[in-house]
Amino acid sequence: MSAEAFLTLHRNLPREGPGEPADVAWVGQHVELPEDALICDVACGPGADIGPLLDLAPEASVVAIDHHPQFVGEAAETWTGDPRVDLRLADMRELGGRYDLIWCAGAAWFIGTSEALKTWRSNLTQGGVIAFSEPCFWRDPPMPRVAALWAEYPEMSGEAGIAARVAEAGFETIATRRLSDDAWAAYYNPLLERMAALYEDADDELRQVLAAQAAEIAAWNEYGDEFGYLLSVVRPV
Ligand SMILES: C[S@@+](CC[C@H](N)C(=O)[O-])C[C@H]1O[C@@H](n2cnc3c(N)ncnc32)[C@H](O)[C@@H]1O
């Protein structure tokens, strides 16, 4: 897939994966953060979750990192100049600092759940927690055609499998939440609008990217009750 065509499709979208402000607020109901909570938004994309994260505590501040310059640049359009927000171009394996909450929407699985949790353990304050969302089969084992949709992520499992990986990394699960249809709509609806706007003048490379994206959304429409994203709040044991 052409990286340039991918970025053409994904430029200036509100978010880069399923999620909604209610997910962040729900995390706030399950953790006790200090008034001046320091929060890390790992793999922040264009920064859709930064505002809701700031709302979790009266004097919260957020360090938001992503390794992609385009997404950090888009987040900067909203947050540059806000003293509560520190945007960094960085790899999620090297967060630096210590945080009361490490939030990662839809990206821990890129390096593996256990690996991510083990890596971020040293970045937590005493009492700090991690909240992350990741793809999950609601029926485990999944139907073969549903498993085939996620061939790129062989570690993908049901909810028990995620809990097992959390435990294997030396953490315990405090609470879990299945992301809602609204969370998916928040990602897919702007994408669908963009796809429609780009289609007519698209070259071959962009058409390939549009077709792959259309197939992904069609699979969600057909099998969205078989898989989704599970948001887990975990703490070290
Ligand atoms: C599925 S998107 C989620 C973005 C954002 N959390 C959201 O929900 O809109 C995954 C993000 O992870 C970032 N990413 C992937 N690998 C990364 C890494 N090793 N270090 C930092 N960011 C990474 C990508 O650039 C992308 O912005």
The ligand as an SDF file (V2000), in Angstrom:
LIG
                    3D

 27 29  0  0  0  0  0  0  0  0999 V2000
   -5.0470    3.2390   15.2750 C   0  0  0  0  0  0  0  0  0  0  0  0
   -4.2040    4.7980   15.3460 S   0  0  0  0  0  0  0  0  0  0  0  0
   -4.8750    5.4540   16.8480 C   0  0  0  0  0  0  0  0  0  0  0  0
   -4.6120    6.9180   17.0080 C   0  0  0  0  0  0  0  0  0  0  0  0
   -5.3450    7.5880   18.1920 C   0  0  0  0  0  0  0  0  0  0  0  0
   -5.0370    6.9590   19.4370 N   0  0  0  0  0  0  0  0  0  0  0  0
   -6.8290    7.6040   17.9360 C   0  0  0  0  0  0  0  0  0  0  0  0
   -7.5370    6.7890   18.5470 O   0  0  0  0  0  0  0  0  0  0  0  0
   -7.2650    8.4170   17.1170 O   0  0  0  0  0  0  0  0  0  0  0  0
   -2.6010    4.2860   15.7700 C   0  0  0  0  0  0  0  0  0  0  0  0
   -1.5880    5.3860   15.9810 C   0  0  0  0  0  0  0  0  0  0  0  0
   -0.4100    4.7770   16.4730 O   0  0  0  0  0  0  0  0  0  0  0  0
    0.7030    5.4740   15.9710 C   0  0  0  0  0  0  0  0  0  0  0  0
    1.8470    4.5760   16.1290 N   0  0  0  0  0  0  0  0  0  0  0  0
    2.0370    3.3620   15.5650 C   0  0  0  0  0  0  0  0  0  0  0  0
    3.1860    2.8100   15.9800 N   0  0  0  0  0  0  0  0  0  0  0  0
    3.7520    3.7120   16.8320 C   0  0  0  0  0  0  0  0  0  0  0  0
    4.9570    3.7190   17.6040 C   0  0  0  0  0  0  0  0  0  0  0  0
    5.8130    2.6860   17.5600 N   0  0  0  0  0  0  0  0  0  0  0  0
    5.2150    4.7790   18.3890 N   0  0  0  0  0  0  0  0  0  0  0  0
    4.3510    5.8350   18.4310 C   0  0  0  0  0  0  0  0  0  0  0  0
    3.2010    5.8920   17.7130 N   0  0  0  0  0  0  0  0  0  0  0  0
    2.8970    4.8330   16.9340 C   0  0  0  0  0  0  0  0  0  0  0  0
    0.2900    5.7960   14.5400 C   0  0  0  0  0  0  0  0  0  0  0  0
    1.0670    6.8420   13.9890 O   0  0  0  0  0  0  0  0  0  0  0  0
   -1.1800    6.1670   14.7440 C   0  0  0  0  0  0  0  0  0  0  0  0
   -1.3390    7.5360   14.9950 O   0  0  0  0  0  0  0  0  0  0  0  0
  1  2  1  0
  2  3  1  0
  2 10  1  0
  3  4  1  0
  4  5  1  0
  5  6  1  0
  5  7  1  0
  7  8  2  0
  7  9  1  0
 10 11  1  0
 11 12  1  0
 11 26  1  0
 12 13  1  0
 13 14  1  0
 13 24  1  0
 14 15  1  0
 14 23  1  0
 15 16  2  0
 16 17  1  0
 17 18  1  0
 17 23  2  0
 18 19  1  0
 18 20  2  0
 20 21  1  0
 21 22  2  0
 22 23  1  0
 24 25  1  0
 24 26  1  0
 26 27  1  0
M  CHG  2   2   1   9  -1
M  END
$$$$
